[in-house]
């Protein structure tokens, strides 16, 4: 019996390591594609220097450069993406109250209107419909996931939020209770290279 538990543990551990490596590569590819996209766009925009009619040379003056014809944007194909399943996660919900957040709920700051400011572990403000808590060793802060067609961002974590578990942020405790416990497939978006 001890041997079978050890084999199962090793198999689960290998699967967790594989998922981490896969997610890391997907994130690296997404970041690289975004950097390449923005660098490509910025190098296509050129500034035309005014030419003097007397010497036919380029002159540089303190006045701003104005071109007589607007810079033409080339129509680049929209990057294609595909959804990649991360598997089925246990989805729960939480709010900013002490029942959900314990000591973290005490002494929360307020804005100039007296509205409660709920900061997450990543330093971002919690927003219903956007903020989720996850195990950041699997889904690092800033990771965008798609659950039931809705896009969320990992901005928080919790001591009981481990492995394939996600906690969705709600503004209201009753809404979080009504959400309950659900099991949903979680996806990330991956860029597809154009042919």
N, C-alpha and C positions, 0 to 999 in steps of 0.2 A: 504494500500500500504506500509506503514511504517513497519507493522508487517511482511509482506512477505519478505521485504528486510532484516529485522533483522533475520528471520529464515534462509534465504539463507546465510547470513554472518556467523551465528553460524555453519551451516553445512560445509561451506568452511573452517572455522577455525578448526573444528574437523578433517576434512580430512588433513589439513596441519599438525596438531599436530600428527596424526597417521603416516603420511609419515615420519616426523622427527624421531619418535620413531622407526619405521621400519628401516630406514636408519642407525640409531645409533646402533641398534642390529646387523644389517648385518655387519657393520664396526667392532664392538666388536668381532663378531664371526670370521671374516676374520683375524683380528689381533691375536686372540687367536690361531687359526689354524696355522698361520705362526710361532708364537712363539713355539708352540708345535712341529712343523715340525723341526725347527732348533735345539731345545733342544734335540729332539730324534736323530737327525743326529750326533750331537756333542758327545753324550754319547756312541755311537757305535764305535767311534774311540778310540782305546786303544794304549798305548805306552808300548812296551815290554822292560823290564829291562834286561840287559845282566846278565847271570849266570856264576859265576866263576867255573871252573872245579875242583879246589882243595877242596873247602868247600861246593859246591853245594848251595851257598847262593847268594842272589841278591846283586850285588855291584853297587854302584853309583859312577861315576867318572865324571871328567870335560869334557870328550869327548862326542860328541853327540851320542845318542842311535841309533843303526842301527839294524833293524830286518832282518833276512835272508829271511823271507817270507813276501810278501806284505800283508797289511791288506785287507781282502776281504770285499768288499761292498756287503751288502745284497740287493737284488733287491726288492725294495719297490714299491708297485703299485703307479702309478702316480695319484696324487689327481684329482678327477673328479670335474668339476665345472658346474654350470648352470647359464644361464642369467636370471636376474630378472628385469622386466620392472619397470621403475620409472614413466612411463607415457609419454605423448607427451609434448615436450618442444618447445618453440619458440627459434629457433637457428638463431643468427645473427653473424656478423663478425666485427673484428676491427684490426687495425694495430698500429704501434708505433707513428703515426703522431699526430699533434696537433688537427686535426679535430676529430680524434677518442678518444684521451686521454686528451685533454684539457691541463691544466697546468702541468700535469704529463709528458707531452712530452717535456717540456722545460728542457734544460741543462742536457740531458742524457749523461752519461759517454761513453767513447770509449776505446777499447783495444789498445794494442801496434801497431796494424796494422791500426788503425783509424776506425775500424768497430764499429758501434753503439751497445752498451750494453743496452738491454731493460730488466730491472728488474721488476718482478711482485710484487703484494702486499704480496705474501708469501716469497719473497726474492729470488726466483728462476729466472733464466734467461728465458725469453720467447722464445719458440721454435715453429716454424710453424709445424703443424701436431701433436703437443703434448699439448700445452698450451691452456686452456680455462678459461674463467671467469664465475663464477656462484655465486649464493646467498649462501654464506658460512654458513648460518644458516640451509640450506637444504643440501648442498653438501660441507662439510668442505674441507679445503686445503688438497691436497694429494689424494682425492677421485679419483679413476679411473672409467671412464664411457666409454661405447661403443655406438657409434652413427654410423649407416650405416656400421657396421663391423670394424670401426676404433676406436682405443683406445686413449683416451685423459685423461689428468690429470688436475684437478682443481688446478690452481696455481695463479689465479688472481680473482679480484672482481671489481665491478663498481657500482656507485650509482644508475644507472637505471637497473642493472642486479638483478632483484628481482623475487622471487617465481620460477616458471617453465620457466626460461629463461637462455640461455647459449650463451656466446659470444666466438667465435672461433678466435684464433690469427692467423694473416697472416703477412708476412714480407712486403707485398706490399699493398698500399691503393687501387689500382685498383682491385686486387684480392679480397679484402674484399668487395668492392662495388659489384663486379660481383657475389659474394656468395649470397648477398641479404638477404632476410628473408625466412626461411624455417621452417616447422613444422615437427619434427622427433621424433620417439620414442627413448627414452634413456634407456640404460640398465646398470646394474652393474653385476659383476661376483660374484657368491657365491659358496663356497666349499660345496661339497656333501660328507657326511660321507660314507666311503666304508663299505660294508657289510661283 
